[in-house]
Amino acid sequence: MDFKYITVAGSGVLGSQIAFQSAYHGFDVAVYDINDEALTRAKERFEVLKGHFKKDLKATDEELDAAYNRLSFHTDLGEAVKNADLLIEAVPEVLDIKKEFYTNLAKVAPAQTVFATNTSTMLPSTFAEYTGRPEKFLALHFANDIWRSNTAEIMGHGGTDESVFNDVVEFSKAIGMVALPLQKEQPGYILNTLLVPFLNSAQYLVVNGIADPHTVDKTWMIATGAPRGPFAILDVIGINTPYHLSVAKANAGDGEAAKVAEYLKTEFLDKGRMGIQNGKGFYDYPNPRYMDKDFLKE
């Protein structure tokens, strides 16, 4: 593995974490997003990430400043990818957006660039043809809070070159991840195959009037000893992601998913409640109710 220059396309919650984690471990990282406003928000996220790295990894100010200085910011895709050995895509979880992104990327990326998608639930074979280089395309999936929850699931498709797969495994290790190679395609990899049905069940309980989100979380936390319930987890993920997933399922005829999508839109997204990324979701941050010492006793 001789990757040196990394491009991260999409500077949202997880994209910014991938970029900073890579820069912290010594890689030069170009951060791409569609406009300057998105990049301004990303720079704010990097300042927050510095605090997490300092607290959880005992990183020094010098190390964090060096990591930040390895980042560059771009709204021109061709400029962002011109030196890339590896591009990691973290654009919204909408199939048409990803197809359009890869169609445009294929026109401007150098021949040597490996493409990796961080899609949560889609299969790389679904849009491999749009990359123009299916043999150099695969999935590389991270969990939120990647500096601490340091899993990297690597999943190829039938046309992925084995040497490319192995290079991405080595890259994952080089940025401090535990590499988890999958032997064949699976929607949701390992983590989301387990997590998504759990989160869906929690949302169905709420939209069908069985219980409110805090009661659902409280039940899970007391009964299992987990530090977070499903709605606190949704805040970490960001409410846009489950909304887009629910819309996709609703468009395929899933009536329960349609109710979830409408609930997330009207009660959260339309009210600017995006999750932990902007301090407002199912809980208010930085001091969410579920962390109150009395939350589980009430």
C-alpha positions as CSV (number, residue, x, y, z in Angstrom):
1,M,0.0,0.0,0.0
2,D,1.6,3.3,-1.1
3,F,-1.3,5.7,-0.7
4,K,-0.2,9.1,0.3
5,Y,-2.9,11.5,-0.9
6,I,-6.5,11.0,0.2
7,T,-9.6,12.8,-0.9
8,V,-12.8,12.7,1.2
9,A,-15.9,13.7,-0.8
10,G,-18.6,14.9,1.5
11,S,-17.7,16.8,4.7
12,G,-20.7,15.9,6.9
13,V,-20.6,14.2,10.3
14,L,-18.8,11.1,9.2
15,G,-16.9,12.5,6.2
16,S,-15.2,15.1,8.5
17,Q,-14.3,12.3,10.9
18,I,-12.7,10.2,8.1
19,A,-10.8,13.2,6.9
20,F,-9.4,14.2,10.2
21,Q,-8.6,10.7,11.3
22,S,-6.6,10.2,8.1
23,A,-4.8,13.5,8.5
24,Y,-4.0,12.8,12.2
25,H,-2.3,9.6,11.0
26,G,-0.1,11.5,8.6
27,F,-1.9,11.5,5.3
28,D,-2.5,14.6,3.2
29,V,-6.3,15.0,2.8
30,A,-8.3,17.0,0.3
31,V,-11.8,17.7,1.6
32,Y,-14.4,18.2,-1.1
33,D,-18.0,19.5,-0.8
34,I,-20.5,21.2,-3.0
35,N,-20.1,24.8,-1.7
36,D,-18.2,27.0,0.7
37,E,-21.0,26.9,3.2
38,A,-20.6,23.2,3.6
39,L,-16.9,23.5,4.0
40,T,-17.3,26.3,6.6
41,R,-19.4,23.8,8.6
42,A,-16.8,21.2,8.1
43,K,-14.1,23.5,9.5
44,E,-16.3,24.0,12.6
45,R,-16.5,20.2,13.0
46,F,-12.8,19.9,12.8
47,E,-12.4,22.2,15.8
48,V,-14.8,20.1,17.7
49,L,-13.0,16.9,16.7
50,K,-9.7,18.4,18.0
51,G,-11.3,18.4,21.5
52,H,-12.4,14.8,21.2
53,F,-9.0,13.7,20.0
54,K,-7.4,15.6,22.9
55,K,-9.7,14.0,25.4
56,D,-10.0,10.5,24.1
57,L,-6.6,10.0,22.5
58,K,-4.5,12.3,24.6
59,A,-3.5,14.1,21.4
60,T,-1.3,17.2,21.9
61,D,-2.1,20.6,20.4
62,E,1.0,20.2,18.2
63,E,-0.3,16.9,16.8
64,L,-3.8,18.3,16.2
65,D,-2.5,21.5,14.5
66,A,-0.3,19.3,12.3
67,A,-3.3,17.2,11.4
68,Y,-5.4,20.2,10.5
69,N,-2.6,21.6,8.4
70,R,-2.6,18.4,6.3
71,L,-6.2,19.3,5.2
72,S,-7.1,21.3,2.1
73,F,-10.6,22.4,1.1
74,H,-12.2,22.3,-2.3
75,T,-15.5,22.9,-4.1
76,D,-14.0,21.9,-7.4
77,L,-14.1,18.1,-7.7
78,G,-11.3,17.9,-10.3
79,E,-9.0,20.0,-8.1
80,A,-9.9,18.0,-5.0
81,V,-9.0,14.7,-6.7
82,K,-6.1,15.6,-8.9
83,N,-3.4,14.0,-6.7
84,A,-5.6,11.3,-5.0
85,D,-4.4,7.8,-4.5
86,L,-7.7,7.0,-2.7
87,L,-11.0,8.8,-2.8
88,I,-13.5,8.0,0.0
89,E,-17.0,9.0,-0.8
90,A,-19.3,10.1,2.0
91,V,-22.1,11.9,0.1
92,P,-25.7,11.6,1.1
93,E,-27.3,8.1,1.2
94,V,-29.4,8.6,-1.9
95,L,-28.7,6.3,-4.9
96,D,-29.2,9.0,-7.6
97,I,-26.9,11.4,-5.8
98,K,-24.2,8.7,-5.7
99,K,-24.7,7.7,-9.3
100,E,-24.3,11.3,-10.4
101,F,-21.3,11.8,-8.2
102,Y,-19.4,8.8,-9.6
103,T,-20.4,9.7,-13.2
104,N,-18.8,13.2,-12.7
105,L,-15.9,11.8,-10.7
106,A,-14.9,9.3,-13.4
107,K,-14.4,12.2,-15.8
108,V,-11.8,14.0,-13.7
109,A,-10.0,11.5,-11.4
110,P,-6.5,10.3,-12.3
111,A,-6.2,6.7,-13.6
112,Q,-4.5,5.5,-10.4
113,T,-7.2,6.7,-8.0
114,V,-9.0,4.0,-6.0
115,F,-12.6,4.8,-5.2
116,A,-14.2,3.7,-1.9
117,T,-17.8,4.3,-0.9
118,N,-18.8,4.7,2.8
119,T,-22.4,3.9,1.9
120,S,-24.3,2.6,5.0
121,T,-26.6,0.1,3.3
122,M,-26.1,0.0,-0.5
123,L,-24.0,-2.6,-2.3
124,P,-21.0,-1.3,-4.3
125,S,-22.1,-3.4,-7.3
126,T,-25.2,-1.2,-7.5
127,F,-23.2,1.7,-8.8
128,A,-19.8,0.2,-9.8
129,E,-20.5,0.8,-13.5
130,Y,-20.8,4.5,-12.9
131,T,-17.2,4.7,-11.6
132,G,-15.6,4.0,-14.9
133,R,-13.1,1.7,-13.0
134,P,-15.1,-1.1,-11.3
135,E,-11.9,-3.0,-10.6
136,K,-10.7,-0.1,-8.4
137,F,-13.9,0.4,-6.6
138,L,-15.1,-1.1,-3.3
139,A,-16.8,-0.1,0.0
140,L,-15.0,1.1,3.1
141,H,-17.4,1.7,6.0
142,F,-16.7,3.4,9.3
143,A,-18.7,3.7,12.4
144,N,-19.4,7.2,13.9
145,D,-16.8,8.4,16.4
146,I,-14.2,6.6,14.4
147,W,-11.3,7.7,16.5
148,R,-12.9,5.7,19.3
149,S,-15.2,3.2,17.6
150,N,-12.4,2.3,15.2
151,T,-13.9,-0.3,12.9
152,A,-13.3,-0.3,9.2
153,E,-15.5,-2.8,7.2
154,I,-14.0,-3.5,3.7
155,M,-16.3,-5.0,1.2
156,G,-15.6,-5.5,-2.5
157,H,-17.9,-6.5,-5.3
158,G,-17.5,-9.2,-7.9
159,G,-15.2,-7.0,-10.0
160,T,-13.0,-5.6,-7.4
161,D,-9.3,-6.3,-7.9
162,E,-7.9,-8.3,-5.0
163,S,-4.8,-6.1,-4.8
164,V,-7.0,-3.0,-4.5
165,F,-8.9,-4.7,-1.7
166,N,-5.7,-5.6,0.2
167,D,-4.4,-2.0,-0.2
168,V,-7.6,-0.6,1.4
169,V,-7.3,-3.1,4.2
170,E,-3.7,-1.9,4.8
171,F,-4.8,1.8,4.6
172,S,-7.5,1.1,7.2
173,K,-4.9,-0.2,9.6
174,A,-2.6,2.8,8.8
175,I,-5.2,5.2,10.1
176,G,-5.7,3.4,13.3
177,M,-8.7,1.2,12.4
178,V,-9.4,-2.4,13.1
179,A,-9.8,-3.8,9.5
180,L,-12.8,-6.1,9.1
181,P,-12.7,-7.7,5.6
182,L,-16.0,-9.1,4.4
183,Q,-15.9,-12.1,2.2
184,K,-18.8,-11.1,-0.1
185,E,-21.3,-8.3,-0.5
186,Q,-23.9,-7.8,2.2
187,P,-26.3,-4.8,2.5
188,G,-25.3,-3.1,5.7
189,Y,-22.0,-5.0,6.1
190,I,-21.8,-6.5,9.6
191,L,-22.5,-3.5,11.7
192,N,-25.6,-2.1,10.0
193,T,-27.0,-5.6,9.3
194,L,-27.3,-5.7,13.1
195,L,-28.0,-2.1,13.8
196,V,-30.5,-1.0,11.2
197,P,-33.3,-3.4,12.2
198,F,-32.8,-2.4,15.8
199,L,-33.2,1.3,14.9
200,N,-36.1,0.6,12.6
201,S,-37.9,-1.2,15.4
202,A,-37.4,1.7,17.7
203,Q,-38.8,4.2,15.2
204,Y,-41.8,1.9,14.5
205,L,-42.6,1.8,18.2
206,V,-42.8,5.6,18.2
207,V,-44.7,6.3,15.0
208,N,-47.3,3.7,15.9
209,G,-47.9,5.4,19.3
210,I,-46.5,2.6,21.4
211,A,-44.0,4.7,23.4
212,D,-42.1,8.0,23.1
213,P,-38.4,8.1,22.2
214,H,-37.1,8.7,25.7
215,T,-39.1,5.8,27.1
216,V,-37.8,3.5,24.3
217,D,-34.2,4.6,25.1
218,K,-34.7,4.2,28.8
219,T,-36.0,0.7,28.4
220,W,-33.1,-0.4,26.3
221,M,-30.5,1.3,28.6
222,I,-31.9,-0.2,31.8
223,A,-32.5,-3.7,30.4
224,T,-29.1,-4.1,28.6
225,G,-26.8,-1.7,30.4
226,A,-26.1,0.1,27.1
227,P,-24.8,3.7,27.3
228,R,-27.2,4.9,24.6
229,G,-30.6,3.9,23.4
230,P,-31.7,3.8,19.7
231,F,-32.8,7.4,19.5
232,A,-29.5,8.7,21.1
233,I,-27.8,6.6,18.5
234,L,-29.9,8.2,15.7
235,D,-28.7,11.6,17.0
236,V,-25.1,10.5,16.6
237,I,-25.7,9.2,13.1
238,G,-27.6,12.3,12.1
239,I,-31.3,12.3,11.3
240,N,-30.8,13.0,7.6
241,T,-29.5,9.4,7.1
242,P,-32.4,7.5,8.6
243,Y,-34.8,9.9,6.8
244,H,-33.2,9.1,3.4
245,L,-33.3,5.4,4.1
246,S,-36.9,5.6,5.1
247,V,-37.8,7.5,2.0
248,A,-36.1,4.9,-0.2
249,K,-38.1,2.1,1.6
250,A,-41.3,4.2,1.4
251,N,-40.8,4.6,-2.4
252,A,-40.6,0.8,-2.6
253,G,-44.0,0.5,-1.0
254,D,-43.2,0.2,2.7
255,G,-46.0,1.9,4.5
256,E,-44.3,1.8,7.9
257,A,-41.2,3.4,6.5
258,A,-43.4,6.2,4.9
259,K,-44.7,7.0,8.4
260,V,-41.2,7.1,9.8
261,A,-40.0,9.4,7.0
262,E,-42.9,11.8,7.5
263,Y,-42.3,11.8,11.3
264,L,-38.6,12.6,10.9
265,K,-39.3,15.3,8.4
266,T,-42.0,17.2,10.2
267,E,-40.9,16.7,13.8
268,F,-37.1,17.1,13.3
269,L,-35.7,18.1,9.9
270,D,-38.3,20.8,9.2
271,K,-37.6,22.2,12.7
272,G,-33.8,22.2,12.2
273,R,-33.2,19.3,14.5
274,M,-30.5,17.4,12.7
275,G,-29.0,15.4,15.6
276,I,-25.8,15.9,17.6
277,Q,-24.1,17.6,14.6
278,N,-26.1,20.8,15.3
279,G,-26.9,20.2,18.9
280,K,-30.6,19.4,18.5
281,G,-32.2,16.1,17.7
282,F,-34.1,13.7,19.9
283,Y,-32.1,15.3,22.7
284,D,-30.5,18.7,23.2
285,Y,-26.7,18.8,23.4
286,P,-24.0,19.1,24.8
287,N,-25.9,17.8,27.8
288,P,-28.4,15.3,26.5
289,R,-31.1,14.1,28.9
290,Y,-30.1,10.5,28.7
291,M,-26.8,11.3,30.4
292,D,-28.5,12.8,33.4
293,K,-27.9,10.6,36.4
294,D,-31.7,10.6,37.1
295,F,-32.8,9.7,33.6
296,L,-33.0,5.9,34.3
297,K,-34.7,6.4,37.6
298,E,-37.7,8.4,36.5
